[in-house]
Amino acid sequence: MEHLTIMGLRLDHRKDIAPKVQEVLTRYGDRILCRMGLPDPAKEDGIITLYMNTSVQETEEFSRELTAIDGVSVSHMRI
């Protein structure tokens, strides 16, 4: 069963890890309903908020892939 999932990503040193994060986001792109990114130029960090339509398994797989990238933190909730 699919649920609306809201996921928050924190990227430390976003310029260094952005290509790897983008690869994962692209693979799950058909599940992403909305994406908003907020860079923090003063700290070189960033935050990405995703609204997704996913199953529990897809959410867990997606989170695992992202957290495998050094410098990425993930939090999510299902509605």
TIMI-2910 file (N, C-alpha, C, CB; in pm, 1 decimal, decimal comma, always signed):
<rs>
+----------+----------+----------+----------+----------+----------+----------+----------+----------+----------+----------+----------+------+
!      n_x !      n_y !      n_z !     ca_x !     ca_y !     ca_z !      c_x !      c_y !      c_z !     cb_x !     cb_y !     cb_z ! resn !
+----------+----------+----------+----------+----------+----------+----------+----------+----------+----------+----------+----------+------+
!    +84,3 !   -117,4 !     +0,0 !     +0,0 !     +0,0 !     +0,0 !    +89,3 !   +124,3 !     +0,0 !    -96,1 !     -0,5 !   +122,1 !  Met !
!    +51,8 !   +221,7 !    -78,8 !   +128,8 !   +345,0 !    -87,2 !    +73,1 !   +450,0 !     +6,3 !   +130,4 !   +397,5 !   -229,7 !  Glu !
!   +163,7 !   +534,3 !    +55,4 !   +128,7 !   +642,0 !   +147,1 !   +197,6 !   +769,0 !   +100,3 !   +168,9 !   +607,2 !   +293,6 !  His !
!   +143,2 !   +881,4 !   +141,4 !   +214,0 !  +1007,1 !   +122,6 !   +325,3 !  +1009,6 !   +225,5 !   +118,5 !  +1131,7 !   +136,8 !  Leu !
!   +445,3 !  +1030,2 !   +179,9 !   +562,5 !  +1035,1 !   +266,8 !   +627,4 !  +1171,3 !   +252,8 !   +663,5 !   +921,8 !   +232,6 !  Thr !
!   +658,7 !  +1232,2 !   +365,1 !   +733,9 !  +1357,1 !   +365,6 !   +872,4 !  +1323,1 !   +417,3 !   +664,0 !  +1468,7 !   +453,7 !  Ile !
!   +972,8 !  +1356,9 !   +337,9 !  +1109,6 !  +1320,5 !   +372,7 !  +1197,0 !  +1445,5 !   +374,3 !  +1165,6 !  +1215,8 !   +273,5 !  Met !
!  +1278,1 !  +1457,8 !   +476,4 !  +1372,3 !  +1568,3 !   +486,9 !  +1514,0 !  +1515,7 !   +478,8 !  +1351,3 !  +1646,4 !   +617,3 !  Gly !
!  +1594,6 !  +1576,1 !   +393,2 !  +1734,9 !  +1538,5 !   +377,4 !  +1822,4 !  +1655,4 !   +419,7 !  +1765,8 !  +1496,7 !   +230,9 !  Leu !
!  +1925,0 !  +1626,9 !   +496,0 !  +2025,0 !  +1728,2 !   +529,5 !  +2154,5 !  +1685,2 !   +462,5 !  +2043,0 !  +1744,8 !   +686,1 !  Arg !
!  +2212,2 !  +1775,3 !   +386,0 !  +2335,8 !  +1746,8 !   +314,7 !  +2447,8 !  +1831,5 !   +372,6 !  +2319,8 !  +1772,9 !   +163,2 !  Leu !
!  +2546,7 !  +1765,4 !   +429,6 !  +2666,6 !  +1835,3 !   +475,9 !  +2762,0 !  +1846,4 !   +356,9 !  +2734,5 !  +1760,1 !   +597,5 !  Asp !
!  +2818,2 !  +1962,4 !   +336,5 !  +2908,9 !  +1987,3 !   +223,2 !  +2839,1 !  +1948,9 !    +92,6 !  +3042,5 !  +1907,0 !   +239,7 !  His !
!  +2724,1 !  +2010,2 !    +69,9 !  +2635,8 !  +1971,8 !    -39,8 !  +2702,3 !  +1972,3 !   -176,5 !  +2518,8 !  +2062,6 !    -42,7 !  Arg !
!  +2795,5 !  +2063,3 !   -200,8 !  +2860,3 !  +2068,6 !   -331,6 !  +2937,8 !  +1940,6 !   -359,6 !  +2953,6 !  +2189,2 !   -339,9 !  Lys !
!  +2992,3 !  +1880,0 !   -255,7 !  +3071,4 !  +1758,0 !   -273,0 !  +2984,5 !  +1634,6 !   -296,0 !  +3159,4 !  +1735,9 !   -151,8 !  Asp !
!  +2868,2 !  +1629,4 !   -233,1 !  +2786,8 !  +1507,8 !   -239,8 !  +2663,9 !  +1520,4 !   -328,5 !  +2743,7 !  +1469,2 !   -102,7 !  Ile !
!  +2635,9 !  +1638,4 !   -378,9 !  +2515,3 !  +1660,7 !   -459,6 !  +2502,8 !  +1565,1 !   -578,9 !  +2514,1 !  +1802,9 !   -509,8 !  Ala !
!  +2609,9 !  +1536,5 !   -654,1 !  +2593,4 !  +1443,7 !   -767,8 !  +2547,3 !  +1304,2 !   -724,5 !  +2724,7 !  +1431,7 !   -844,2 !  Pro !
!  +2598,4 !  +1253,4 !   -614,3 !  +2557,7 !  +1121,2 !   -566,5 !  +2412,8 !  +1123,3 !   -520,3 !  +2649,2 !  +1074,4 !   -452,1 !  Lys !
!  +2373,9 !  +1229,6 !   -450,3 !  +2235,3 !  +1242,6 !   -404,0 !  +2142,7 !  +1252,8 !   -524,3 !  +2218,5 !  +1366,8 !   -311,5 !  Val !
!  +2181,1 !  +1328,8 !   -624,0 !  +2097,5 !  +1345,2 !   -743,3 !  +2076,8 !  +1212,3 !   -815,7 !  +2160,4 !  +1447,3 !   -838,7 !  Gln !
!  +2177,1 !  +1126,4 !   -818,7 !  +2162,0 !   +994,9 !   -881,8 !  +2050,6 !   +914,8 !   -814,8 !  +2294,4 !   +916,5 !   -875,7 !  Glu !
!  +2048,7 !   +916,6 !   -682,2 !  +1945,7 !   +843,3 !   -608,1 !  +1809,2 !   +907,0 !   -632,4 !  +1978,2 !   +840,8 !   -456,4 !  Val !
!  +1801,6 !  +1039,4 !   -625,3 !  +1675,0 !  +1108,5 !   -649,0 !  +1620,8 !  +1078,9 !   -788,6 !  +1692,7 !  +1259,4 !   -630,6 !  Leu !
!  +1707,0 !  +1071,0 !   -885,5 !  +1665,2 !  +1042,2 !  -1022,5 !  +1605,9 !   +902,3 !  -1033,1 !  +1783,5 !  +1056,7 !  -1118,8 !  Thr !
!  +1666,9 !   +805,0 !   -965,2 !  +1615,2 !   +667,7 !   -968,6 !  +1474,2 !   +658,2 !   -910,0 !  +1709,1 !   +574,4 !   -892,1 !  Arg !
!  +1444,5 !   +742,5 !   -812,2 !  +1313,0 !   +741,5 !   -748,3 !  +1223,7 !   +856,1 !   -797,1 !  +1328,9 !   +749,5 !   -597,3 !  Tyr !
!  +1262,8 !   +919,6 !   -904,9 !  +1193,6 !  +1038,4 !   -953,9 !  +1046,3 !  +1019,6 !   -983,1 !  +1259,6 !  +1085,9 !  -1075,5 !  Gly !
!  +1007,7 !   +899,9 !  -1026,4 !   +866,2 !   +878,3 !  -1056,8 !   +780,5 !   +869,0 !   -930,8 !   +849,7 !   +752,1 !  -1139,1 !  Asp !
!   +842,9 !   +859,7 !   -813,6 !   +771,0 !   +853,9 !   -686,3 !   +765,6 !   +990,0 !   -617,5 !   +836,3 !   +752,3 !   -593,9 !  Arg !
!   +848,3 !  +1084,8 !   -662,9 !   +856,8 !  +1216,9 !   -600,8 !   +749,9 !  +1308,3 !   -659,0 !   +997,4 !  +1278,2 !   -621,0 !  Ile !
!   +662,4 !  +1357,3 !   -573,8 !   +555,4 !  +1447,4 !   -615,4 !   +600,1 !  +1593,0 !   -613,5 !   +434,2 !  +1429,4 !   -526,0 !  Leu !
!   +685,9 !  +1627,7 !   -516,8 !   +732,1 !  +1765,3 !   -501,5 !   +869,2 !  +1763,3 !   -434,3 !   +630,3 !  +1850,4 !   -418,6 !  Cys !
!   +954,4 !  +1853,2 !   -478,7 !  +1089,1 !  +1863,6 !   -421,8 !  +1121,4 !  +2010,5 !   -401,0 !  +1195,7 !  +1795,5 !   -514,1 !  Arg !
!  +1173,9 !  +2041,5 !   -280,2 !  +1215,0 !  +2178,2 !   -251,0 !  +1352,9 !  +2173,4 !   -186,3 !  +1111,4 !  +2250,5 !   -158,4 !  Met !
!  +1445,2 !  +2250,2 !   -237,7 !  +1579,2 !  +2254,0 !   -182,5 !  +1613,8 !  +2390,8 !   -128,3 !  +1679,4 !  +2213,4 !   -286,6 !  Gly !
!  +1681,2 !  +2391,7 !    -14,0 !  +1725,1 !  +2516,0 !    +49,1 !  +1874,5 !  +2507,6 !    +78,3 !  +1645,0 !  +2543,6 !   +179,5 !  Leu !
!  +1957,3 !  +2575,9 !     +0,7 !  +2100,2 !  +2576,8 !    +30,0 !  +2130,7 !  +2672,9 !   +144,5 !  +2180,7 !  +2615,6 !    -95,2 !  Pro !
!  +2236,1 !  +2645,2 !   +215,3 !  +2284,6 !  +2735,8 !   +319,4 !  +2424,8 !  +2778,7 !   +277,9 !  +2284,3 !  +2667,3 !   +462,8 !  Asp !
!  +2435,3 !  +2884,9 !   +196,6 !  +2565,4 !  +2925,9 !   +143,1 !  +2668,2 !  +2956,7 !   +250,8 !  +2548,3 !  +3046,4 !    +55,8 !  Pro !
!  +2625,3 !  +3001,2 !   +366,5 !  +2719,0 !  +3034,6 !   +472,7 !  +2786,2 !  +2910,9 !   +530,4 !  +2648,2 !  +3110,4 !   +582,4 !  Ala !
!  +2716,9 !  +2796,6 !   +525,4 !  +2771,4 !  +2675,2 !   +585,7 !  +2802,9 !  +2565,9 !   +485,0 !  +2675,5 !  +2622,3 !   +686,9 !  Lys !
!  +2773,9 !  +2588,7 !   +358,3 !  +2792,7 !  +2489,3 !   +253,2 !  +2707,6 !  +2364,8 !   +274,1 !  +2937,9 !  +2450,3 !   +245,2 !  Glu !
!  +2601,1 !  +2375,4 !   +352,4 !  +2510,0 !  +2264,2 !   +376,1 !  +2380,5 !  +2291,4 !   +301,4 !  +2483,6 !  +2244,0 !   +528,5 !  Asp !
!  +2292,2 !  +2194,6 !   +301,6 !  +2164,2 !  +2214,3 !   +235,9 !  +2057,7 !  +2123,9 !   +293,4 !  +2177,1 !  +2190,7 !    +87,6 !  Gly !
!  +1934,4 !  +2159,1 !   +266,0 !  +1819,3 !  +2081,6 !   +309,0 !  +1731,5 !  +2058,6 !   +186,6 !  +1740,4 !  +2153,9 !   +423,8 !  Ile !
!  +1685,7 !  +1935,1 !   +169,7 !  +1591,8 !  +1902,2 !    +63,2 !  +1468,6 !  +1841,5 !   +128,9 !  +1655,4 !  +1804,0 !    -42,4 !  Ile !
!  +1352,0 !  +1891,3 !    +91,5 !  +1226,0 !  +1835,2 !   +138,5 !  +1157,6 !  +1768,1 !    +19,9 !  +1134,2 !  +1945,6 !   +202,4 !  Thr !
!  +1115,2 !  +1644,1 !    +41,1 !  +1048,6 !  +1567,3 !    -63,5 !   +909,7 !  +1526,5 !    -17,4 !  +1131,4 !  +1443,1 !   -101,6 !  Leu !
!   +814,7 !  +1533,4 !   -106,6 !   +681,8 !  +1477,7 !    -85,6 !   +670,4 !  +1363,8 !   -185,6 !   +566,2 !  +1586,5 !   -104,2 !  Tyr !
!   +647,1 !  +1243,2 !   -134,1 !   +651,8 !  +1124,6 !   -218,7 !   +529,4 !  +1036,5 !   -197,6 !   +778,8 !  +1045,2 !   -191,1 !  Met !
!   +498,5 !   +956,6 !   -297,2 !   +394,7 !   +855,3 !   -286,6 !   +468,0 !   +721,2 !   -291,2 !   +285,2 !   +868,5 !   -402,3 !  Asn !
!   +487,9 !   +657,2 !   -175,2 !   +569,9 !   +536,8 !   -167,4 !   +509,3 !   +431,8 !    -75,6 !   +709,0 !   +571,8 !   -119,9 !  Thr !
!   +552,3 !   +309,0 !    -97,5 !   +519,6 !   +201,9 !     -3,5 !   +621,4 !   +208,2 !   +110,3 !   +520,4 !    +60,2 !    -74,1 !  Ser !
!   +594,0 !   +136,9 !   +215,9 !   +687,1 !   +132,5 !   +329,2 !   +822,3 !    +79,4 !   +283,0 !   +630,7 !    +44,4 !   +444,0 !  Val !
!   +820,9 !    -25,3 !   +201,6 !   +945,2 !    -84,6 !   +153,0 !  +1025,1 !    +14,8 !    +68,5 !   +915,1 !   -210,7 !    +71,5 !  Gln !
!   +958,5 !    +86,8 !    -21,8 !  +1028,2 !   +185,6 !   -105,0 !  +1088,3 !   +297,0 !    -20,6 !   +932,6 !   +244,9 !   -208,5 !  Glu !
!  +1015,3 !   +342,5 !    +79,5 !  +1066,5 !   +447,1 !   +168,3 !  +1192,5 !   +400,1 !   +238,8 !   +960,2 !   +487,7 !   +271,5 !  Thr !
!  +1191,0 !   +277,6 !   +289,1 !  +1307,7 !   +223,4 !   +358,9 !  +1426,4 !   +206,3 !   +265,1 !  +1273,2 !    +90,0 !   +423,3 !  Glu !
!  +1402,5 !   +155,1 !   +144,2 !  +1510,6 !   +138,5 !    +46,2 !  +1570,7 !   +273,8 !     +7,5 !  +1458,5 !    +65,9 !    -79,6 !  Glu !
!  +1484,4 !   +369,4 !    -18,0 !  +1526,9 !   +503,6 !    -56,1 !  +1610,9 !   +566,4 !    +55,4 !  +1404,6 !   +592,1 !    -87,8 !  Phe !
!  +1563,6 !   +555,8 !   +178,6 !  +1636,9 !   +609,4 !   +294,0 !  +1773,1 !   +543,7 !   +308,6 !  +1556,1 !   +590,1 !   +422,3 !  Ser !
!  +1778,0 !   +411,7 !   +291,4 !  +1906,5 !   +339,2 !   +302,8 !  +2006,2 !   +386,0 !   +197,9 !  +1884,3 !   +187,5 !   +288,8 !  Arg !
!  +1957,6 !   +401,7 !    +74,8 !  +2047,6 !   +446,6 !    -31,8 !  +2103,2 !   +585,7 !     -2,0 !  +1974,5 !   +447,0 !   -166,8 !  Glu !
!  +2017,2 !   +673,7 !    +46,8 !  +2062,7 !   +809,8 !    +75,2 !  +2158,1 !   +814,8 !   +194,0 !  +1943,5 !   +900,0 !   +101,5 !  Leu !
!  +2127,3 !   +743,9 !   +301,8 !  +2213,2 !   +749,1 !   +420,2 !  +2345,1 !   +675,6 !   +398,5 !  +2140,6 !   +689,8 !   +539,9 !  Thr !
!  +2353,6 !   +595,0 !   +292,6 !  +2480,6 !   +531,1 !   +258,5 !  +2581,3 !   +632,9 !   +204,7 !  +2457,9 !   +419,9 !   +155,4 !  Ala !
!  +2531,4 !   +749,2 !   +164,8 !  +2618,2 !   +857,3 !   +116,3 !  +2666,6 !   +935,0 !   +237,6 !  +2543,0 !   +951,8 !    +14,3 !  Ile !
!  +2797,4 !   +941,8 !   +255,2 !  +2855,7 !  +1013,2 !   +368,1 !  +2815,2 !  +1160,5 !   +363,3 !  +3009,7 !   +999,1 !   +367,8 !  Asp !
!  +2756,1 !  +1209,0 !   +472,7 !  +2714,7 !  +1348,7 !   +480,4 !  +2565,8 !  +1370,3 !   +459,9 !  +2789,3 !  +1427,9 !   +379,9 !  Gly !
!  +2489,1 !  +1261,4 !   +439,2 !  +2344,7 !  +1273,7 !   +420,6 !  +2272,8 !  +1218,3 !   +543,0 !  +2298,8 !  +1199,9 !   +292,2 !  Val !
!  +2182,1 !  +1297,8 !   +597,1 !  +2093,8 !  +1255,2 !   +706,4 !  +1951,5 !  +1258,4 !   +653,5 !  +2109,4 !  +1347,2 !   +834,1 !  Ser !
!  +1870,2 !  +1159,6 !   +692,8 !  +1733,7 !  +1147,0 !   +642,6 !  +1636,2 !  +1130,8 !   +758,7 !  +1722,2 !  +1027,8 !   +545,6 !  Val !
!  +1525,9 !  +1203,0 !   +751,1 !  +1412,2 !  +1184,1 !   +842,4 !  +1288,2 !  +1178,4 !   +756,1 !  +1402,2 !  +1299,6 !   +950,7 !  Ser !
!  +1190,6 !  +1099,0 !   +798,5 !  +1067,9 !  +1092,3 !   +720,3 !   +949,2 !  +1057,6 !   +809,3 !  +1081,6 !   +989,5 !   +607,5 !  His !
!   +832,5 !  +1087,6 !   +753,1 !   +707,8 !  +1047,8 !   +818,3 !   +607,1 !  +1013,9 !   +710,0 !   +653,3 !  +1160,4 !   +912,6 !  Met !
!   +523,3 !   +918,4 !   +739,7 !   +417,3 !   +878,9 !   +647,1 !   +286,1 !   +935,5 !   +696,2 !   +408,8 !   +724,6 !   +633,1 !  Arg !
!   +204,3 !   +979,3 !   +602,2 !    +74,5 !  +1036,2 !   +637,3 !    -34,1 !   +942,0 !   +587,4 !    +56,7 !  +1179,5 !   +577,0 !  Ile !
+----------+----------+----------+----------+----------+----------+----------+----------+----------+----------+----------+----------+------+
</rs>
